[in-house]
Amino acid sequence: MTDTREVDLRGIDLSQLVAHAQAVIDAATAGEHLLVLADHQVVLNYLVPTAATNGLRCRFGPPDGGVWQVELSPRQMPASAEPDAGKE
């Protein structure tokens, strides 16, 4: 089982959110599993399409108590797609 790191973006000024959200995308692209907490839908509107274009898995649901929860993780690469697949 992979550890999930929680990233709390609640209370961050809107002018700073995209930079923080991009850092989250960069961390997930590097292999981290993240649970992002946010109180602005702007984060969701940025994270979901950006995660998809970076090949990340993204799960989210409706906000609970005004807090969005977004799970980001790298997609599992099929064994046949790994660089050394088929080599003996």
HELIX and SHEET records of a PDB file:
HELIX    1   1 LEU A   14  THR A   29  1                                  16    
HELIX    2   2 GLN A   41  THR A   53  1                                  13    
HELIX    3   3 ALA A   79  ALA A   81  5                                   3    
SHEET    1   A 4 THR A   4  ASP A   8  0                                        
SHEET    2   A 4 HIS A  33  ALA A  38  1                                        
SHEET    3   A 4 TRP A  68  PRO A  74 -1                                        
SHEET    4   A 4 LEU A  56  PHE A  60 -1                                        
END                                                                             
